[in-house]
Amino acid sequence: MPVFRQRRPCSTALDGRRVVVRVRETVDPEHDEGYTLKRWRLATVGSDGVVKEVELYPDTPSFPPIHLRCEDGEIRALAQLLEVIG
């Protein structure tokens, strides 16, 4: 059973963590849906510390990462995966 923590969209605290993401404009090729569980990587952070772009990396290396811009509202991190129990 996975355990999650609710998160705010486009956070620097999520860098390198696995998150459940709502992707508005892009469909996840692995699941063909607008929700996905991926590893969150910061691609661009502005001089003001605000995240501009992120890349979502799958655990399966045969699928490409999803590259999104936060300012377009294309992406929303719903929760961070904390652990899997059992």
C-alpha positions, 0 to 999 in steps of 0.5 A: 500500500503506497503512502502519499503526502499532499504537495503544492504545484511546482515546488523546489522541495520535490526535486528528485522525488516521486510524485503523483502529477496531474498533467493537463496538456500531455497524456502519459504514454505509459498509462494513456491518462492525465495522471502519472507517478514520475520522478520530479526533476527541476529543469529551470529555476528562475533567479527569484527561486520560482520553478519555471520548468520540470521534467518528469522521469519514469522508472521505466527507462524505455519511456522518455521523460515528460518536459513541462513548463509550470507557468503554462499551468500544464502540470500540478503535483498532487502528492509525493510518494513517501513509502510503500507499506507491505 
